[in-house]
Amino acid sequence: MKILKIEVILAIALLIAFFLPWAKVLFFTGSGYDIGVQLGGEAKFVWAIPAAAIAIVALAFYTVDTKVMSIITGILPFVVVGRAYSEMGKDLFQVLSIGAYISLIVGCLLILSGIGVIKSPSTAQVDETDSGVAH
């Protein structure tokens, strides 16, 4: 049984967070997807987040090292939120919703896994003679 790399798990979490609510303004609640589609202009940069997350999964599928891509992908949510902060200032934190915060947390974890602070668990060897008990 092969254990998924931590970078792949985090990339999938980042993809899920992209479709969760990122911003709430009055009656509008927008996910990363909604922001990229409806706002246009510089807001389309938000599409780099799921694209980079998919790239991590693809690289891992082809057993290519994902460390550098993990760092780049981890930085992207901070770039997007930083750009919004430069436009809105402190008011941004009254608008942000769960998807944006999860993206920032997962981004931080991706950076830490990329630099080697967080590592994937080693693959457990299973001996079939012991009824599937891991050693």
RODO-2510 file (C-alpha; in nm, 4 decimals, decimal comma):
residues 135
     n   res          X          Y          Z
     1     m     0,0000     0,0000     0,0000
     2     k     0,1465     0,3327    -0,1014
     3     i     0,0850     0,6411     0,1119
     4     l     0,0122     0,9650    -0,0747
     5     k     0,2731     1,2367    -0,0534
     6     i     0,1788     1,5176     0,1827
     7     e     0,2093     1,7668    -0,1040
     8     v    -0,0628     1,5848    -0,2995
     9     i    -0,2978     1,5804    -0,0008
    10     l    -0,2399     1,9518     0,0555
    11     a    -0,2875     2,0289    -0,3150
    12     i    -0,6243     1,8521    -0,3081
    13     a    -0,7170     2,0480     0,0063
    14     l    -0,6245     2,3703    -0,1742
    15     l    -0,8448     2,2716    -0,4691
    16     i    -1,1365     2,2110    -0,2326
    17     a    -1,0748     2,5446    -0,0567
    18     f    -1,0850     2,7195    -0,3963
    19     f    -1,4546     2,6297    -0,4258
    20     l    -1,5437     2,7277    -0,0681
    21     p    -1,6634     3,0836     0,0102
    22     w    -1,3697     3,3264     0,0000
    23     a    -1,5474     3,6568     0,0470
    24     k    -1,8777     3,7728     0,1895
    25     v    -2,0068     4,1196     0,1041
    26     l    -2,3683     4,1962     0,1942
    27     f    -2,5681     3,9309     0,0075
    28     f    -2,2821     3,8116    -0,2168
    29     t    -2,0743     3,5155    -0,1079
    30     g    -1,8055     3,4328    -0,3586
    31     s    -1,5715     3,1391    -0,3861
    32     g    -1,2315     3,1587    -0,5520
    33     y    -1,4053     3,0302    -0,8634
    34     d    -1,6660     3,3098    -0,8484
    35     i    -1,3986     3,5732    -0,7953
    36     g    -1,2032     3,4542    -1,0985
    37     v    -1,5107     3,4371    -1,3224
    38     q    -1,7120     3,7421    -1,2156
    39     l    -1,4543     4,0058    -1,1262
    40     g    -1,2198     3,9646    -1,4219
    41     g    -0,9116     4,1833    -1,4667
    42     e    -0,6402     4,1174    -1,2097
    43     a    -0,8779     3,8927    -1,0151
    44     k    -0,8212     3,6276    -1,2821
    45     f    -0,4813     3,5668    -1,1192
    46     v    -0,6757     3,3624    -0,8623
    47     w    -0,6912     3,0875    -1,1282
    48     a    -0,3178     3,0290    -1,0746
    49     i    -0,4009     2,8628    -0,7410
    50     p    -0,5975     2,5621    -0,8730
    51     a    -0,3702     2,5377    -1,1776
    52     a    -0,0639     2,5070    -0,9547
    53     a    -0,2425     2,2585    -0,7266
    54     i    -0,3283     2,0416    -1,0272
    55     a     0,0352     2,0672    -1,1383
    56     i     0,1475     1,9227    -0,8027
    57     v    -0,0870     1,6261    -0,8433
    58     a     0,0322     1,5710    -1,2015
    59     l     0,4000     1,5920    -1,1036
    60     a     0,3458     1,3463    -0,8203
    61     f     0,1609     1,1113    -1,0581
    62     y     0,4688     1,1049    -1,2810
    63     t     0,6929     1,0679    -0,9714
    64     v     0,8646     1,4006    -1,0299
    65     d     0,9866     1,5932    -0,7247
    66     t     0,7144     1,8336    -0,6101
    67     k     0,9146     2,0392    -0,3593
    68     v     0,9699     2,3519    -0,5728
    69     m     0,6150     2,3455    -0,7078
    70     s     0,4847     2,3101    -0,3503
    71     i     0,6659     2,6273    -0,2465
    72     i     0,5362     2,8190    -0,5497
    73     t     0,1811     2,6923    -0,4959
    74     g     0,1979     2,7734    -0,1250
    75     i     0,2964     3,1322    -0,1977
    76     l     0,0067     3,1949    -0,4395
    77     p    -0,2742     3,2335    -0,1796
    78     f    -0,0575     3,4881     0,0050
    79     v    -0,0002     3,6803    -0,3196
    80     v    -0,3740     3,6879    -0,3949
    81     v    -0,4712     3,7963    -0,0419
    82     g    -0,1783     4,0405    -0,0283
    83     r    -0,2921     4,2018    -0,3518
    84     a    -0,6470     4,2327    -0,2179
    85     y    -0,5079     4,3785     0,1072
    86     s    -0,3178     4,6432    -0,0884
    87     e    -0,6478     4,7480    -0,2480
    88     m    -0,8807     4,7225     0,0532
    89     g    -0,6599     4,7630     0,3599
    90     k    -0,7856     4,6388     0,6964
    91     d    -1,1409     4,6094     0,5620
    92     l    -1,0328     4,2960     0,3786
    93     f    -1,0397     4,0916     0,6997
    94     q    -1,4075     4,1769     0,7503
    95     v    -1,4810     4,0408     0,4018
    96     l    -1,2696     3,7225     0,3965
    97     s    -1,4459     3,3946     0,4547
    98     i    -1,3479     3,0354     0,5387
    99     g    -1,2161     2,9414     0,1927
   100     a    -0,9571     3,2186     0,1952
   101     y    -0,8398     3,1301     0,5453
   102     i    -0,8138     2,7594     0,4630
   103     s    -0,6190     2,8495     0,1469
   104     l    -0,3733     3,0539     0,3543
   105     i    -0,3280     2,7719     0,6066
   106     v    -0,2814     2,5096     0,3353
   107     g    -0,0463     2,7471     0,1520
   108     c     0,1659     2,7764     0,4644
   109     l     0,1705     2,3967     0,5015
   110     l     0,2710     2,3583     0,1345
   111     i     0,5632     2,5957     0,1863
   112     l     0,6701     2,4022     0,4960
   113     s     0,6491     2,0707     0,3110
   114     g     0,8408     2,2178     0,0183
   115     i     1,1315     2,3245     0,2377
   116     g     1,1284     1,9929     0,4233
   117     v     0,9884     2,0936     0,7618
   118     i     0,6802     1,8727     0,7106
   119     k     0,7480     1,5319     0,5557
   120     s     0,5300     1,2530     0,4255
   121     p     0,5117     0,9480     0,6499
   122     s     0,7322     0,6645     0,5309
   123     t     0,5591     0,3897     0,3432
   124     a     0,4687     0,1029     0,5725
   125     q     0,5656    -0,2423     0,4511
   126     v     0,2845    -0,4912     0,4785
   127     d     0,3647    -0,8565     0,5288
   128     e     0,0813    -1,0658     0,3881
   129     t     0,1615    -1,3550     0,6220
   130     d     0,0683    -1,1457     0,9275
   131     s    -0,2901    -1,0755     0,8186
   132     g    -0,2095    -0,7299     0,6810
   133     v    -0,0515    -0,5953     1,0002
   134     a     0,1978    -0,3176     0,9209
   135     h     0,5541    -0,3494     1,0486
***
